């Protein structure tokens, strides 16, 4: 049996406290550290309602020994995963205080595994501490959840980036949604995704309705909420280096586009870096208003926030990325998703096409002609064996256009399935350019 509070994680949690060296850091360094998206606060502001919903459903299922599947949806940067992790942390505190039964927790991130079927092996290892192939694990899990066991410990599974676990026949998603409905499973699945209707689009309304998912939606943050989030990160930073008006301006700008807290934090963090650079640079040229100018140097003002936003939107590379036609833009996004999934900077053209097919298979609304375009690309590159030799498919043309623009590197400049492929620019450039792209967001594709 798993030990008390057995826990298997595949995405390490960020450090919650400042390192000892940070105690003597400058106000700018402290602010930059706290504004970093990987910095996890001791409590999550503006998600109290969603926290309570997730907590109550999980606590009830663990206490009653029942299964449950909770589908959590919301656009990127709305606090879905952070809220779930905070709930788990609180529940584990209750276990240590003997206020709640033991449970196993396992996190499976769709971006961290190369094949969705690997999720079976990860779950089996979490339950029994044994390694098995995905197919063996599936058989073992089927027997495990269908047979009663009075000593079975409840298991909570966080399936993050669920959009990336879509398969051709949807078996993986169906199994993880179906197992909690089995009488003896004691399996609780927290499925986190960027789109509200993924179950309906992948499993059909009939099956989705039968599974009876519990749904919790995380809306984009309002500007008031973004202000509160940023202010909570900066609380206690010496020197009060960020103007309240600057925080409000950044919050309104981001809320108007996406409500993405990570984006708001990134903008403010960059603005702090700019203000720090002003202090470390040459003294300002004396003027009649010298005292006033000196007092503003080293502070984040509305002007600093504007500068940070403009820097992110006027970069020539990012401007070019935003101006790409849909298919090349999708190809770049697919390449970035593949890099994130594997953790490798290099992949192949074929694997990138597979990623693109996965990302667009259930786009809402469906993309006219995309299936045919991808089909032609997935068949291989034009050659003597193809009917229309010398007439490259749209996806191959898109790939070569990206190469010509200096955005992507392709082995031998040939768009063949086996050709090695990698970004020719920093992945941050792609993220900054396409984070709020309307076409991608409408399709549920987050970069």
HUSUL-V264524 format. One record per backbone hydrogen bond with DSSP energy under -0.5 kcal/mol. CO is the residue of the C=O (numbers start at 1). NH is the residue of the N-H. If there is no record, write none. Layout:
BEGIN
CO_NH, CO_NH
END
This chain:
BEGIN
3_6, 6_105, 8_107, 15_40, 19_22, 19_23, 20_23, 21_24, 22_25, 26_30, 27_31, 28_32, 29_33, 30_34, 31_35, 32_36, 33_36, 36_39, 38_40, 39_41, 43_45, 44_47, 47_51, 48_52, 49_53, 50_54, 51_55, 52_56, 53_57, 54_58, 55_59, 56_60, 57_61, 58_62, 59_63, 60_64, 61_65, 61_66, 68_189, 69_71, 69_214, 70_72, 70_191, 71_73, 71_216, 72_193, 73_218, 75_78, 77_261, 79_83, 80_84, 81_85, 82_86, 83_87, 84_88, 85_89, 86_90, 87_91, 88_92, 89_93, 90_94, 91_95, 92_96, 93_97, 94_99, 94_100, 95_98, 102_154, 104_156, 105_8, 106_108, 106_158, 107_109, 108_110, 108_160, 109_112, 109_113, 115_118, 116_119, 117_120, 117_121, 118_122, 119_123, 120_124, 121_125, 122_126, 123_127, 124_128, 124_130, 125_129, 133_137, 134_138, 135_139, 136_140, 137_141, 138_142, 139_143, 140_144, 141_145, 142_146, 143_147, 149_152, 154_104, 155_157, 155_188, 156_106, 156_158, 157_159, 157_190, 158_108, 158_160, 159_192, 160_110, 161_164, 162_165, 163_166, 170_174, 171_175, 172_176, 173_177, 174_178, 175_179, 176_180, 178_181, 178_182, 179_182, 182_185, 186_155, 187_68, 187_189, 188_157, 188_190, 189_70, 189_191, 190_159, 190_192, 191_72, 191_193, 192_162, 193_74, 195_198, 197_201, 198_202, 199_203, 200_204, 203_207, 204_208, 205_209, 206_210, 207_211, 208_212, 208_213, 209_212, 213_215, 214_71, 216_73, 217_219, 222_226, 223_227, 224_228, 225_229, 226_230, 227_231, 228_232, 229_233, 230_234, 231_235, 234_237, 237_240, 241_243, 241_300, 243_247, 244_248, 245_249, 246_250, 247_251, 248_252, 249_253, 250_254, 251_255, 252_256, 253_257, 254_257, 254_258, 254_259, 259_221, 259_261, 260_264, 261_265, 262_266, 263_267, 264_268, 265_269, 266_270, 267_271, 268_272, 269_273, 270_274, 271_275, 272_276, 273_277, 274_278, 275_279, 276_280, 277_281, 287_290, 289_293, 290_294, 291_295, 292_296, 293_297, 296_299, 299_301, 300_243, 301_305, 302_306, 303_307, 304_308, 305_309, 306_310, 307_311, 308_312, 309_313, 310_314, 311_315, 315_319, 316_320, 317_321, 318_322, 319_323, 321_324, 325_329, 326_330, 327_331, 328_332, 329_333, 330_334, 331_335, 332_336, 333_337, 334_338, 335_339, 336_340, 337_341, 338_342, 339_343, 345_423, 347_421, 348_352, 349_353, 350_354, 351_355, 352_356, 353_357, 354_358, 355_359, 356_360, 357_361, 360_363, 366_368, 367_370, 367_371, 369_373, 370_374, 371_375, 372_376, 373_377, 374_378, 375_379, 377_380, 383_386, 386_389, 388_391, 390_392, 393_397, 394_398, 395_399, 396_400, 397_401, 398_402, 399_403, 400_404, 401_405, 402_407, 402_408, 403_406, 407_424, 407_425, 409_422, 410_413, 411_414, 414_416, 416_419, 417_350, 419_349, 420_411, 421_347, 422_409, 426_429, 426_430, 427_431, 428_432, 429_433, 430_434, 431_435, 434_437, 437_441, 438_442, 439_443, 440_445, 441_444, 444_446
END
